[in-house]
């Protein structure tokens, strides 16, 4: 073997030793930081509702814990090892992750002369102590300086270990580091609410796909939470109005009873109307709850042309109703739900029409399409999506139907979606008013 080869082997062994030491050192440091981070998270969870009666209790190898007031840096609580000591670290306003990751040295933080500790902390809002910084610290190992000479004189085993370390470092280490970062970000988001989002790596691999999928899930969760809060608020408002009216009428009657039978009859009639409105609102809310939970109903083959002609062909209303159907248009769905959609659309059209309502049933491009036209004033383009919001009612609708709940069109759209279809509002070129278009995937009649 030439000198060059020997030198190459020596360099390889030396590089293996260095890489092994680096790997061991970084692994130990990461484990220590993880232990400190876990201890800090446990303290953060415990002070959400109450304070510690004394020193912060410790467990495991993490003996240095502090709760520091953000802004002032005042130590509000500490473990036994840090009683009377100043804060190990302060909040970092430049770090968008609300995490502290630093090193502190000296006897001021409970270490020996010339010794340092690894400090990990989290910024936590709305705890029993207020807005605070939770800190945890561990002492790094001091034995690495003694391991290097022993490892430097290793032979083949050290070389194999170095190769294994290189493979682990460049393979598993790099693969798992983004996962760890995503995990920490998810912990941060769960502490601060559903408004945060994960940073998406620009690697275009499975990790970036995982981050995008998690962000999409957070978007849907935030939308669902917002929608639920708005729905509960609107439902409470709509239910409170008739209940308040009934309560007021009964109080007036009890405070000054009117012996006139005619007045008593008018009061009872008014209370009955309020009760019916409450009944309609509750029924609509129950239907929405069933649709939101995707409660399945029996599906069958339904001819929409026959359904419209049978249910509404002889309908008697204030306006002329014309049904246009060129032949059978088959869909697979729940007959009662489809009737409810068409009833809501026709009732809405008759409420706003001047003299005429037209219904067109046809098959277009593999879908069954039902169009409901009226010759009313139409719907402004900016409000064509708003009419499908729950409890949303335009001023014209409130004037023409004061007792309505504002749930008819939202229920109709949810039924359309449950059938794999759509329901949209637009302008009627046929009559000049509004046009509602129901589109559901068709189910042609099977040939025999």
C-alpha atoms as one frame of an Amber mdcrd trajectory, in Angstrom:
protein
   0.000   0.000   0.000   1.422   3.339  -0.973   1.843   6.314   1.317  -1.022
   8.026  -0.457  -3.314   5.099   0.207  -2.268   4.984   3.848  -2.860   8.697
   4.132  -6.247   8.296   2.516  -7.167   5.576   4.984  -5.931   7.748   7.852
  -7.908  10.706   6.614 -10.976   8.502   6.220 -10.579   7.177   9.756  -9.995
  10.657  11.120 -13.027  11.963   9.276 -15.020   9.043  10.592 -13.955   9.858
  14.141 -14.828  13.506  13.721 -18.192  12.704  12.231 -18.866  10.204  15.004
 -18.029  12.754  17.686 -20.157  15.372  15.956 -23.024  12.932  15.670 -22.800
  11.867  19.290 -22.492  15.461  20.477 -25.396  16.748  18.428 -27.547  13.775
  19.320 -26.940  14.287  23.036 -27.547  18.014  22.767 -30.772  17.463  20.812
 -31.958  14.952  23.404 -31.173  17.381  26.189 -33.005  20.175  24.406 -35.959
  17.853  23.814 -36.030  16.936  27.511 -35.977  20.619  28.442 -38.653  21.423
  25.863 -40.865  18.623  27.187 -40.443  19.873  30.759 -41.307  23.430  29.670
 -44.438  22.199  27.855 -45.568  20.288  30.946 -45.183  23.424  33.082 -47.093
  25.450  30.444 -49.960  22.938  30.549 -50.100  22.993  34.367 -50.310  26.805
  34.769 -53.216  27.346  32.387 -55.720  27.579  35.272 -53.735  27.740  38.544
 -50.423  28.779  40.070 -47.926  26.638  41.923 -48.279  26.936  45.706 -44.493
  26.873  46.118 -41.467  25.936  44.059 -42.016  24.397  40.646 -41.815  20.597
  41.052 -39.213  18.803  38.925 -38.941  15.336  37.468 -36.197  13.506  35.616
 -32.968  15.283  34.711 -34.442  18.773  34.224 -33.932  20.541  37.573 -33.914
  24.185  36.446 -37.372  25.637  35.707 -38.587  29.244  35.719 -41.738  31.213
  34.917 -40.758  34.720  33.795 -43.094  37.653  33.196 -42.874  38.783  29.587
 -41.834  42.386  29.132 -40.422  42.977  32.641 -38.347  39.783  32.939 -39.447
  39.287  36.560 -39.203  35.701  37.828 -42.707  34.722  39.032 -41.905  31.127
  40.039 -38.881  28.818  39.963 -37.725  25.332  40.916 -35.626  24.733  44.037
 -32.346  24.987  42.097 -33.149  28.519  40.900 -34.781  30.076  43.954 -33.646
  33.708  44.200 -31.881  33.567  40.816 -32.497  36.011  37.961 -34.177  34.986
  34.710 -32.076  32.566  32.627 -33.265  34.219  29.364 -35.594  36.904  28.014
 -38.199  36.722  25.254 -36.921  37.036  21.676 -39.185  39.410  19.725 -37.366
  38.548  16.476 -38.286  34.857  16.676 -41.685  34.244  15.019 -41.981  30.755
  16.569 -42.537  32.049  20.151 -39.654  29.823  21.334 -36.438  30.566  23.176
 -33.419  28.356  22.425 -30.169  29.643  23.922 -27.256  28.973  26.294 -26.717
  30.601  29.693 -23.524  30.486  31.756 -22.268  31.415  35.229 -23.232  30.993
  38.831 -26.146  33.426  38.443 -28.214  30.684  36.863 -27.184  27.946  39.272
 -24.208  26.535  37.314 -20.646  26.207  38.473 -17.873  28.646  37.487 -17.331
  28.454  33.747 -20.221  26.030  33.262 -23.155  26.606  30.912 -26.661  25.219
  30.568 -28.957  24.769  27.568 -32.118  26.873  27.952 -35.372  26.123  26.094
 -38.544  28.137  26.598 -41.950  28.985  25.181 -43.972  32.211  25.202 -47.417
  31.407  26.622 -50.432  33.764  26.758 -53.393  33.868  29.175 -52.048  31.659
  31.982 -52.714  31.887  35.702 -49.588  34.091  35.847 -50.612  36.201  32.816
 -48.449  36.389  29.677 -45.252  34.562  30.621 -42.127  32.860  29.348 -41.705
  29.246  30.585 -37.998  28.266  30.735 -36.311  24.905  31.295 -32.564  24.251
  31.361 -30.270  21.219  31.312 -26.483  20.964  31.678 -24.657  19.674  28.552
 -22.386  16.644  28.931 -18.788  17.258  29.908 -17.445  13.836  28.933 -17.086
  14.450  25.204 -13.577  15.863  25.637 -12.495  12.530  27.112 -14.120  10.421
  24.412 -12.267  11.999  21.492  -8.778  10.458  22.230 -10.278   7.003  22.703
 -12.272   7.216  19.506  -9.240   8.594  17.623  -7.347   5.304  18.266 -10.185
   3.106  17.125  -9.610   0.821  14.129 -12.005  -0.919  11.831 -14.859  -0.743
  14.306 -14.542   3.027  14.470 -14.518   3.244  10.669 -17.666   1.131  10.452
 -19.263   3.203  13.156 -18.337   6.359  11.277 -19.889   5.038   8.066 -23.029
   4.124   9.958 -23.079   7.558  11.552 -22.711   9.235   8.163 -25.575   7.191
   6.735 -27.780   7.963   9.721 -26.862  11.647   9.679 -27.445  12.267   6.003
 -30.355   9.842   5.674 -32.547   9.512   8.719 -31.419  12.768  10.342 -32.302
  14.977   7.402 -35.531  13.094   6.785 -36.777  13.432  10.353 -35.662  16.991
  11.050 -38.516  18.573   9.025 -40.973  16.232  10.723 -39.739  17.420  14.121
 -40.072  21.041  13.020 -43.612  20.425  11.789 -44.445  18.713  15.087 -43.187
  21.711  17.063 -45.154  24.106  14.854 -48.307  22.044  15.353 -47.747  22.212
  19.137 -47.401  25.983  18.840 -50.566  26.286  16.756 -52.583  24.153  19.172
 -51.518  26.436  22.011 -52.349  29.677  20.176 -55.533  28.575  18.357 -56.398
  27.446  14.833 -55.299  30.675  13.128 -51.633  29.738  12.628 -50.309  27.806
   9.654 -47.303  25.567   9.027 -44.400  26.828   6.954 -44.206  24.759   3.763
 -40.655  23.620   2.775 -39.647  24.331  -0.823 -38.366  20.753  -1.299 -41.452
  19.526  -3.219 -41.345  16.149  -1.454 -43.493  14.203   0.990 -42.663  16.623
   3.823 -43.899  19.649   1.879 -46.992  17.676   0.868 -47.589  16.834   4.547
 -47.335  20.523   5.479 -49.760  21.541   2.716 -52.218  18.828   3.750 -52.019
  19.921   7.395 -52.604  23.560   6.379 -55.613  22.538   4.302 -56.993  20.679
   7.309 -56.439  23.736   9.513 -58.220  25.898   6.925 -61.232  23.594   6.973
 -61.179  23.448  10.772 -61.044  27.239  11.105 -63.831  27.622   8.555 -65.966
  25.081  10.409 -65.366  26.777  13.778 -66.196  30.202  12.341 -69.275  28.838
  10.612 -70.480  27.123  13.774 -70.039  30.247  15.889 -71.883  32.377  13.344
 -74.640  29.803  13.045 -75.149  29.579  16.813 -75.233  33.376  17.071 -77.737
  33.739  14.227 -79.912  30.896  15.501 -80.026  32.440  18.981 -81.027  35.776
  17.477 -83.771  34.308  15.272 -85.224  32.235  18.129 -85.055  35.092  20.602
 -87.241  37.436  18.510 -90.493  35.392  18.525 -89.911  34.252  22.106 -89.466
  37.866  23.241 -92.612  38.879  21.352 -94.646  36.111  22.969 -93.277  36.953
  26.408 -94.144  40.635  25.997 -97.703  39.931  24.812 -98.346  37.576  27.721
 -96.957  40.082  30.251 -99.201  42.834  28.868-102.236  40.567  29.000-101.512
  39.406  32.556-100.871  42.934  33.812-104.113  44.330  32.346-106.486  41.581
  31.237-108.937  42.728  28.590-112.379  41.148  29.018-113.177  41.780  25.359
-113.374  38.362  23.634-112.257  39.946  20.375-109.029  41.212  21.948-108.403
  37.841  23.547-108.905  36.134  20.164-106.450  38.528  18.475-103.871  37.839
  21.194-104.225  34.071  20.824-104.002  34.359  17.043-100.819  36.405  17.331
 -99.312  33.915  19.807-100.227  31.049  17.489 -98.432  32.775  14.595 -95.316
  33.237  16.746 -95.491  29.583  17.798 -95.767  28.447  14.187 -92.747  30.546
  13.251 -90.769  28.981  16.107 -91.865  25.547  14.944 -90.696  26.288  11.381
 -87.330  27.596  12.582 -86.742  24.545  14.801 -87.737  22.177  11.983 -85.341
  23.937   9.604 -82.549  23.796  12.184 -83.102  20.060  12.644 -82.972  19.535
   8.878 -79.724  21.498   8.666 -78.277  19.430  11.508 -79.134  16.225   9.624
 -77.534  17.567   6.451 -74.420  18.801   8.294 -73.915  15.367   9.856 -74.477
  13.689   6.482 -77.313  11.596   7.872 -78.091   9.317   4.959 -81.615   8.855
   3.629 -82.955   6.269   1.272 -82.142   7.033  -2.372 -84.168   5.936  -5.399
 -84.444   6.695  -9.094 -86.590   9.814  -9.568 -87.822  11.390 -12.793 -87.540
  15.145 -12.162 -89.876  15.979 -15.058 -92.608  13.746 -13.622 -91.869  14.993
 -10.092 -92.305  18.651 -11.062 -95.472  17.952 -13.090 -97.036  15.806 -10.368
 -96.199  17.986  -7.387 -96.546  21.441  -8.938 -98.415  21.060 -12.247-101.788
  21.864 -10.629-100.369  24.352  -8.144-102.685  27.282  -7.449-100.902  30.505
  -6.650-101.014  34.239  -7.183 -98.957  33.942 -10.370 -98.993  31.868 -13.528
 -96.778  28.781 -13.262 -95.491  27.192 -16.464 -93.562  23.905 -16.521 -91.331
  23.092 -19.519 -90.042  19.506 -19.814 -89.014  17.736 -23.008 -88.987  14.213
 -21.542 -87.917  12.100 -18.555 -84.867  13.380 -16.657 -83.699  10.709 -14.200
 -81.613  11.228 -11.068 -80.838   9.095  -8.050 -81.870  10.798  -4.846 -84.290
  11.133  -1.979 -87.719  12.072  -3.291 -88.822  14.010  -0.185 -85.625  16.093
  -0.141 -85.913  16.877  -3.851 -89.535  17.934  -3.356 -88.408  20.220  -0.538
 -85.781  21.865  -2.745 -88.298  22.499  -5.532 -90.916  23.719  -3.029 -88.439
  26.213  -1.549 -87.402  27.477  -4.983 -90.973  27.885  -6.224 -92.072  29.567
  -2.983 -89.166  31.984  -3.283 -89.980  32.683  -6.954 -93.695  33.286  -6.255
 -92.831  35.591  -3.373 -90.782  37.879  -5.640 -92.509  37.458  -9.017 -94.863
  40.046 -10.498 -97.075  37.747 -12.569 -95.231  34.689 -13.877 -92.981  31.800
 -12.806 -91.424  29.313 -15.258 -89.806  25.943 -14.432 -87.555  24.272 -17.014
 -86.432  20.642 -16.591 -83.839  19.218 -18.984 -80.704  17.105 -19.271 -77.523
  19.048 -20.076 -74.126  17.384 -20.485 -74.740  14.359 -18.266 -76.562  16.312
 -15.559 -80.202  16.910 -14.695 -80.907  20.654 -14.643 -83.914  22.421 -13.142
 -84.219  26.173 -13.726 -86.759  28.285 -11.808 -87.369  31.718 -13.405 -89.459
  34.643 -12.181 -90.267  38.085 -13.586 -89.504  39.970 -10.379 -86.828  42.561
  -9.682 -84.062  39.937  -9.578 -81.119  39.537  -7.190 -78.161  41.978  -7.297
 -75.010  40.231  -8.425 -73.206  41.030  -5.161 -75.958  39.285  -3.152 -76.306
  36.096  -5.215 -74.091  34.094  -2.854 -75.268  35.868   0.281 -78.843  34.568
  -0.147 -77.482  31.056   0.562 -76.031  32.068   3.938 -77.967  30.816   6.920
 -80.476  33.361   8.284 -79.392  35.882   5.632 -82.385  37.769   4.227 -82.396
  40.690   1.820 -84.554  43.718   2.556 -87.088  42.790  -0.144 -87.453  39.309
   1.315 -88.109  40.703   4.794 -90.809  42.994   3.414 -92.583  40.269   1.409
 -92.284  37.496   4.025 -91.733  38.933   7.544 -92.245  35.547   9.184 -89.607
  33.694   7.162 -86.564  32.115   8.794 -83.973  32.689   6.069 -83.150  28.957
   6.006 -85.017  27.785   2.905 -82.307  28.489   0.341 -79.407  27.308   2.581
 -81.256  24.017   3.168 -81.864  23.682  -0.567 -78.179  24.149  -1.362 -77.144
  21.622   1.305 -79.581  19.067  -0.155 -78.166  19.706  -3.629 -74.632  19.162
  -2.308 -75.661  15.951  -0.525 -76.835  14.684  -3.942 -73.494  15.595  -5.525
 -74.968  18.646  -7.247 -75.035  22.441  -7.076 -77.559  25.231  -6.609 -76.725
  28.758  -7.796 -78.571  32.030  -8.271 -78.373  34.215 -11.372 -80.246  36.474
 -13.763 -83.138  35.193 -15.868 -82.781  36.099 -19.525 -86.176  34.485 -20.079
 -88.298  36.612 -17.722 -85.876  39.328 -16.594 -85.979  38.488 -12.878 -84.096
  35.932 -10.790 -83.110  32.421 -11.884 -82.152  29.543  -9.605 -80.378  26.608
 -11.275 -80.360  23.161  -9.638 -77.876  20.729 -11.211 -77.664  17.056 -10.149
 -75.794  14.176 -11.824 -78.302  12.264 -13.951 -79.083   8.544 -13.829 -80.418
   7.469 -17.230 -83.013   4.697 -17.273 -81.386   1.291 -17.620 -82.068  -0.437
 -20.925 -83.773  -3.829 -20.873
